[in-house]
Amino acid sequence: MPKLLLATTNRGKAAEYRSLLKNLNFELVTLDQLDIHQEAEENYPAFEENARSKATFYAALSGLLTLADDSGLEVDVLGGEPGVRSSRYAGENANDSDRVNFLLNKLKDVPGEKRQARFRCVIAIAEPDGNIHIVEGECSGFIALAPRGENGFGYDPVFYLPEYNKTIAEISPDLKNEISHRARAAKKARILLEKISSKIQ
């Protein structure tokens, strides 16, 4: 069975992709499993550029079909911040709790109805021969006034979904894997990967 490299060191993200891409005709492997520790350039100003950079870098390094993404949170009242800096928003060594608290502090004087936000995910799939495919997914909501819920990771505890009256950290992993930005992008990626798989066979 051909291998598909998931180019992430984020265990939460890798676990989500394993679920979202299950039953594909690929063996999913991670950078850690391949003992790859080099870091791709991902300081570009747009999600697509970062995803493309990571996918092409690790495909060339590993010789494998490679999936990489760049994703983040965009808050309208903050002009789209934190955007591509979502994981570094509160500093390089900040943890999820630090990032959430930093965001909430920035929004402390903003009323609930003006806290519109979206999660965006851009997936790049790079073939070792240089071909690259790009897909995107989005999930809209609001930033809650305080964290709620124990599921998920990152900004999930403060990303409020009005249609469910819950944050992403309060919904089930199964529901998250249907409606999240990553899930929506992964559904499109799955179609591409099925086509690539049929070409390889």
Steps between C-alpha positions, in 0.01 A plus 500: 500500500645843408590736781354846560712725720308724741743790531421610854653455844172601667361177645147636527502597134653167392232311694227704331644427156522128577129509575406727211699299244432149625423225250702666226735272309804655669707420805507826698840580652626802693827692510579346841449149366746571220743666742486824300584801716587767244264797499344643186477874443155621609537870564293608203208744539234267356374154600537365145864604471588331830311179414663487156846560648463220756352248258765549231785505754402172668405329173848575364662390826307175539425406139140441611164644409463767771208681657564822691266768619505845642205602703402762748247728653390829345311750720323773306529777762877433521543546125538125441744437784646268613484342151821326395648591840232305691745258663750776578253773595591509869872435442714213376484295820134560585267205558133470400382661823739794456375559146134486602556743787700737278216504244232553766697789647516664156122469473413593859309815400333351190133394545391150402321594178816666364729202562448331161778265400585210276738210497670452161698201379696474176630154409780446249565154358840470335601212277872413490507592128414861589124500433310685772130523583334760726163480678343713772237479775340752734286497816329817623400597854571744783762533773342411835545719808675215687631150422250212510547128442775240527517360144719620217812714521624849415225762494217241502383589857420859397367440147124520542260342249162675535313226314601250771518745792837344581869562447694259282653362822148405619388306193588137435813412300271334243303820446819706488627265229194590292485878538848633580712697255744209487219250441363707212842533341575131560181393319631678191848355557354148522352534149840608365680219683257241362583622148874490572463150649328370187787643293760321715330160482 
